[in-house]
Amino acid sequence: MNKSIKLILLIIGIILCAYGVYTIVQPETQVSIGDLDLLEAQDNTNAYVILALGVVAVALSLIKGK
């Protein structure tokens, strides 16, 4: 595989992994208006998919070519 493609895959993989971990750690949205507190818990399904895509991209970038 070309070195530039490997580098691009590595960068994209690291960004996707970081974003996936961030969305897993920060899963809820909170809005406070005066005495009213609104809390919405988000589904983490998309975060797991993004994290898995990031891991796959990093793994593909680390595969050695012939």
N, CA, C and O atoms as CSV, one atom per row, in Angstrom:
chain,resi,resn,atom,element,x,y,z
A,1,MET,N,N,0.846,-1.169,0.000
A,1,MET,CA,C,0.000,0.000,0.000
A,1,MET,C,C,0.895,1.237,0.000
A,1,MET,O,O,1.995,1.221,0.552
A,2,ASN,N,N,0.421,2.279,-0.610
A,2,ASN,CA,C,1.165,3.519,-0.722
A,2,ASN,C,C,1.338,4.164,0.661
A,2,ASN,O,O,0.448,4.079,1.507
A,3,LYS,N,N,2.489,4.808,0.879
A,3,LYS,CA,C,2.771,5.431,2.180
A,3,LYS,C,C,1.781,6.549,2.500
A,3,LYS,O,O,1.370,6.702,3.650
A,4,SER,N,N,1.401,7.322,1.502
A,4,SER,CA,C,0.471,8.434,1.761
A,4,SER,C,C,-0.915,7.915,2.144
A,4,SER,O,O,-1.586,8.517,2.982
A,5,ILE,N,N,-1.348,6.814,1.544
A,5,ILE,CA,C,-2.642,6.230,1.901
A,5,ILE,C,C,-2.589,5.700,3.330
A,5,ILE,O,O,-3.548,5.856,4.085
A,6,LYS,N,N,-1.473,5.072,3.707
A,6,LYS,CA,C,-1.322,4.578,5.072
A,6,LYS,C,C,-1.352,5.725,6.075
A,6,LYS,O,O,-1.966,5.611,7.135
A,7,LEU,N,N,-0.700,6.813,5.746
A,7,LEU,CA,C,-0.680,7.970,6.636
A,7,LEU,C,C,-2.080,8.563,6.787
A,7,LEU,O,O,-2.497,8.908,7.893
A,8,ILE,N,N,-2.797,8.680,5.682
A,8,ILE,CA,C,-4.159,9.214,5.729
A,8,ILE,C,C,-5.068,8.299,6.548
A,8,ILE,O,O,-5.869,8.783,7.347
A,9,LEU,N,N,-4.953,6.986,6.359
A,9,LEU,CA,C,-5.745,6.042,7.143
A,9,LEU,C,C,-5.417,6.134,8.631
A,9,LEU,O,O,-6.313,6.053,9.472
A,10,LEU,N,N,-4.142,6.302,8.955
A,10,LEU,CA,C,-3.735,6.416,10.350
A,10,LEU,C,C,-4.318,7.673,10.991
A,10,LEU,O,O,-4.831,7.620,12.109
A,11,ILE,N,N,-4.244,8.785,10.298
A,11,ILE,CA,C,-4.771,10.044,10.835
A,11,ILE,C,C,-6.281,9.967,11.003
A,11,ILE,O,O,-6.813,10.365,12.039
A,12,ILE,N,N,-6.973,9.458,9.990
A,12,ILE,CA,C,-8.431,9.327,10.065
A,12,ILE,C,C,-8.814,8.355,11.188
A,12,ILE,O,O,-9.775,8.600,11.916
A,13,GLY,N,N,-8.074,7.268,11.327
A,13,GLY,CA,C,-8.347,6.298,12.374
A,13,GLY,C,C,-8.190,6.879,13.767
A,13,GLY,O,O,-9.012,6.627,14.648
A,14,ILE,N,N,-7.145,7.649,13.963
A,14,ILE,CA,C,-6.923,8.273,15.277
A,14,ILE,C,C,-8.022,9.281,15.583
A,14,ILE,O,O,-8.502,9.350,16.714
A,15,ILE,N,N,-8.423,10.063,14.585
A,15,ILE,CA,C,-9.499,11.040,14.790
A,15,ILE,C,C,-10.814,10.338,15.103
A,15,ILE,O,O,-11.536,10.758,16.007
A,16,LEU,N,N,-11.135,9.271,14.367
A,16,LEU,CA,C,-12.376,8.539,14.623
A,16,LEU,C,C,-12.370,7.883,16.004
A,16,LEU,O,O,-13.387,7.886,16.697
A,17,CYS,N,N,-11.236,7.326,16.401
A,17,CYS,CA,C,-11.145,6.725,17.740
A,17,CYS,C,C,-11.331,7.773,18.833
A,17,CYS,O,O,-12.045,7.538,19.808
A,18,ALA,N,N,-10.698,8.912,18.673
A,18,ALA,CA,C,-10.824,9.972,19.674
A,18,ALA,C,C,-12.266,10.475,19.763
A,18,ALA,O,O,-12.780,10.690,20.860
A,19,TYR,N,N,-12.916,10.661,18.616
A,19,TYR,CA,C,-14.299,11.124,18.618
A,19,TYR,C,C,-15.234,10.069,19.208
A,19,TYR,O,O,-16.175,10.410,19.926
A,20,GLY,N,N,-14.986,8.801,18.916
A,20,GLY,CA,C,-15.802,7.725,19.466
A,20,GLY,C,C,-15.691,7.638,20.977
A,20,GLY,O,O,-16.696,7.476,21.669
A,21,VAL,N,N,-14.469,7.745,21.490
A,21,VAL,CA,C,-14.267,7.721,22.939
A,21,VAL,C,C,-14.924,8.936,23.580
A,21,VAL,O,O,-15.534,8.819,24.643
A,22,TYR,N,N,-14.808,10.103,22.947
A,22,TYR,CA,C,-15.422,11.322,23.483
A,22,TYR,C,C,-16.937,11.180,23.575
A,22,TYR,O,O,-17.533,11.579,24.576
A,23,THR,N,N,-17.568,10.618,22.545
A,23,THR,CA,C,-19.016,10.482,22.575
A,23,THR,C,C,-19.475,9.404,23.543
A,23,THR,O,O,-20.611,9.452,24.015
A,24,ILE,N,N,-18.622,8.431,23.853
A,24,ILE,CA,C,-18.975,7.443,24.873
A,24,ILE,C,C,-18.849,8.055,26.266
A,24,ILE,O,O,-19.694,7.807,27.126
A,25,VAL,N,N,-17.811,8.847,26.498
A,25,VAL,CA,C,-17.575,9.442,27.807
A,25,VAL,C,C,-18.571,10.569,28.080
A,25,VAL,O,O,-18.980,10.750,29.226
A,26,GLN,N,N,-18.963,11.311,27.086
A,26,GLN,CA,C,-19.863,12.454,27.218
A,26,GLN,C,C,-21.220,12.102,26.612
A,26,GLN,O,O,-21.589,12.688,25.594
A,27,PRO,N,N,-21.984,11.165,27.198
A,27,PRO,CA,C,-23.181,10.655,26.529
A,27,PRO,C,C,-24.462,11.449,26.735
A,27,PRO,O,O,-25.488,11.088,26.156
A,28,GLU,N,N,-24.452,12.497,27.519
A,28,GLU,CA,C,-25.715,13.161,27.796
A,28,GLU,C,C,-25.612,14.659,27.547
A,28,GLU,O,O,-24.535,15.251,27.610
A,29,THR,N,N,-26.757,15.246,27.265
A,29,THR,CA,C,-26.859,16.674,27.034
A,29,THR,C,C,-27.690,17.269,28.154
A,29,THR,O,O,-28.745,16.732,28.495
A,30,GLN,N,N,-27.232,18.367,28.729
A,30,GLN,CA,C,-27.949,18.971,29.833
A,30,GLN,C,C,-28.177,20.440,29.532
A,30,GLN,O,O,-27.264,21.159,29.127
A,31,VAL,N,N,-29.429,20.877,29.740
A,31,VAL,CA,C,-29.800,22.270,29.538
A,31,VAL,C,C,-30.452,22.754,30.821
A,31,VAL,O,O,-31.375,22.116,31.327
A,32,SER,N,N,-29.983,23.872,31.350
A,32,SER,CA,C,-30.567,24.452,32.561
A,32,SER,C,C,-31.107,25.832,32.240
A,32,SER,O,O,-30.374,26.712,31.787
A,33,ILE,N,N,-32.410,26.012,32.484
A,33,ILE,CA,C,-33.057,27.306,32.289
A,33,ILE,C,C,-33.749,27.647,33.607
A,33,ILE,O,O,-34.831,27.138,33.897
A,34,GLY,N,N,-33.126,28.498,34.389
A,34,GLY,CA,C,-33.690,28.836,35.695
A,34,GLY,C,C,-33.722,27.622,36.599
A,34,GLY,O,O,-32.692,26.997,36.853
A,35,ASP,N,N,-34.921,27.288,37.088
A,35,ASP,CA,C,-35.076,26.118,37.947
A,35,ASP,C,C,-35.347,24.846,37.159
A,35,ASP,O,O,-35.403,23.762,37.740
A,36,LEU,N,N,-35.515,24.959,35.856
A,36,LEU,CA,C,-35.844,23.819,35.006
A,36,LEU,C,C,-34.558,23.186,34.462
A,36,LEU,O,O,-33.762,23.848,33.796
A,37,ASP,N,N,-34.370,21.916,34.751
A,37,ASP,CA,C,-33.214,21.171,34.248
A,37,ASP,C,C,-33.694,20.093,33.290
A,37,ASP,O,O,-34.505,19.240,33.653
A,38,LEU,N,N,-33.189,20.139,32.070
A,38,LEU,CA,C,-33.525,19.137,31.064
A,38,LEU,C,C,-32.298,18.273,30.827
A,38,LEU,O,O,-31.210,18.785,30.564
A,39,LEU,N,N,-32.476,16.976,30.919
A,39,LEU,CA,C,-31.377,16.038,30.745
A,39,LEU,C,C,-31.794,14.988,29.735
A,39,LEU,O,O,-32.814,14.319,29.904
A,40,GLU,N,N,-30.996,14.846,28.677
A,40,GLU,CA,C,-31.310,13.877,27.632
A,40,GLU,C,C,-30.156,12.884,27.519
A,40,GLU,O,O,-29.029,13.259,27.196
A,41,ALA,N,N,-30.450,11.627,27.788
A,41,ALA,CA,C,-29.442,10.576,27.641
A,41,ALA,C,C,-29.437,10.110,26.190
A,41,ALA,O,O,-30.491,9.814,25.626
A,42,GLN,N,N,-28.263,10.045,25.591
A,42,GLN,CA,C,-28.142,9.679,24.187
A,42,GLN,C,C,-27.797,8.200,24.057
A,42,GLN,O,O,-27.237,7.591,24.969
A,43,ASP,N,N,-28.139,7.649,22.920
A,43,ASP,CA,C,-27.812,6.259,22.618
A,43,ASP,C,C,-26.358,6.190,22.153
A,43,ASP,O,O,-25.932,7.003,21.333
A,44,ASN,N,N,-25.594,5.229,22.669
A,44,ASN,CA,C,-24.170,5.118,22.348
A,44,ASN,C,C,-23.891,4.216,21.156
A,44,ASN,O,O,-22.728,3.910,20.892
A,45,THR,N,N,-24.907,3.782,20.432
A,45,THR,CA,C,-24.696,2.871,19.319
A,45,THR,C,C,-23.793,3.492,18.252
A,45,THR,O,O,-22.881,2.839,17.745
A,46,ASN,N,N,-24.051,4.736,17.921
A,46,ASN,CA,C,-23.217,5.407,16.915
A,46,ASN,C,C,-21.777,5.568,17.394
A,46,ASN,O,O,-20.849,5.494,16.590
A,47,ALA,N,N,-21.584,5.784,18.680
A,47,ALA,CA,C,-20.236,5.945,19.220
A,47,ALA,C,C,-19.439,4.659,19.064
A,47,ALA,O,O,-18.252,4.699,18.743
A,48,TYR,N,N,-20.083,3.516,19.289
A,48,TYR,CA,C,-19.389,2.243,19.136
A,48,TYR,C,C,-19.037,1.967,17.683
A,48,TYR,O,O,-17.981,1.403,17.397
A,49,VAL,N,N,-19.909,2.360,16.764
A,49,VAL,CA,C,-19.635,2.167,15.334
A,49,VAL,C,C,-18.463,3.046,14.897
A,49,VAL,O,O,-17.581,2.591,14.169
A,50,ILE,N,N,-18.453,4.288,15.337
A,50,ILE,CA,C,-17.363,5.204,14.988
A,50,ILE,C,C,-16.048,4.705,15.572
A,50,ILE,O,O,-15.015,4.753,14.904
A,51,LEU,N,N,-16.080,4.229,16.807
A,51,LEU,CA,C,-14.875,3.704,17.433
A,51,LEU,C,C,-14.360,2.472,16.682
A,51,LEU,O,O,-13.154,2.327,16.484
A,52,ALA,N,N,-15.261,1.593,16.269
A,52,ALA,CA,C,-14.858,0.399,15.515
A,52,ALA,C,C,-14.260,0.778,14.159
A,52,ALA,O,O,-13.270,0.181,13.736
A,53,LEU,N,N,-14.841,1.753,13.481
A,53,LEU,CA,C,-14.286,2.207,12.203
A,53,LEU,C,C,-12.890,2.802,12.396
A,53,LEU,O,O,-12.007,2.606,11.561
A,54,GLY,N,N,-12.696,3.519,13.483
A,54,GLY,CA,C,-11.377,4.071,13.775
A,54,GLY,C,C,-10.342,2.990,14.013
A,54,GLY,O,O,-9.210,3.093,13.541
A,55,VAL,N,N,-10.728,1.948,14.747
A,55,VAL,CA,C,-9.804,0.836,15.005
A,55,VAL,C,C,-9.466,0.107,13.715
A,55,VAL,O,O,-8.316,-0.277,13.504
A,56,VAL,N,N,-10.464,-0.089,12.845
A,56,VAL,CA,C,-10.217,-0.744,11.564
A,56,VAL,C,C,-9.283,0.085,10.694
A,56,VAL,O,O,-8.388,-0.460,10.047
A,57,ALA,N,N,-9.490,1.416,10.674
A,57,ALA,CA,C,-8.632,2.283,9.864
A,57,ALA,C,C,-7.193,2.257,10.371
A,57,ALA,O,O,-6.255,2.226,9.575
A,58,VAL,N,N,-7.014,2.271,11.699
A,58,VAL,CA,C,-5.654,2.206,12.258
A,58,VAL,C,C,-5.020,0.848,11.946
A,58,VAL,O,O,-3.840,0.782,11.601
A,59,ALA,N,N,-5.788,-0.227,12.063
A,59,ALA,CA,C,-5.255,-1.548,11.770
A,59,ALA,C,C,-4.849,-1.673,10.295
A,59,ALA,O,O,-3.813,-2.259,9.981
A,60,LEU,N,N,-5.662,-1.124,9.404
A,60,LEU,CA,C,-5.325,-1.164,7.974
A,60,LEU,C,C,-4.074,-0.335,7.673
A,60,LEU,O,O,-3.291,-0.684,6.791
A,61,SER,N,N,-3.896,0.742,8.395
A,61,SER,CA,C,-2.711,1.578,8.143
A,61,SER,C,C,-1.441,0.913,8.651
A,61,SER,O,O,-0.353,1.220,8.163
A,62,LEU,N,N,-1.554,0.005,9.622
A,62,LEU,CA,C,-0.364,-0.642,10.175
A,62,LEU,C,C,-0.007,-1.945,9.476
A,62,LEU,O,O,1.029,-2.539,9.778
A,63,ILE,N,N,-0.838,-2.400,8.554
A,63,ILE,CA,C,-0.535,-3.637,7.810
A,63,ILE,C,C,0.648,-3.375,6.870
A,63,ILE,O,O,0.671,-2.392,6.129
A,64,LYS,N,N,1.594,-4.255,6.921
A,64,LYS,CA,C,2.775,-4.116,6.065
A,64,LYS,C,C,2.522,-4.694,4.694
A,64,LYS,O,O,1.967,-5.786,4.570
A,65,GLY,N,N,2.921,-3.977,3.665
A,65,GLY,CA,C,2.768,-4.450,2.295
A,65,GLY,C,C,3.920,-5.345,1.879
A,65,GLY,O,O,4.889,-5.522,2.617
A,66,LYS,N,N,3.798,-5.900,0.695
A,66,LYS,CA,C,4.840,-6.799,0.186
A,66,LYS,C,C,6.062,-6.045,-0.274
A,66,LYS,O,O,7.029,-6.655,-0.730
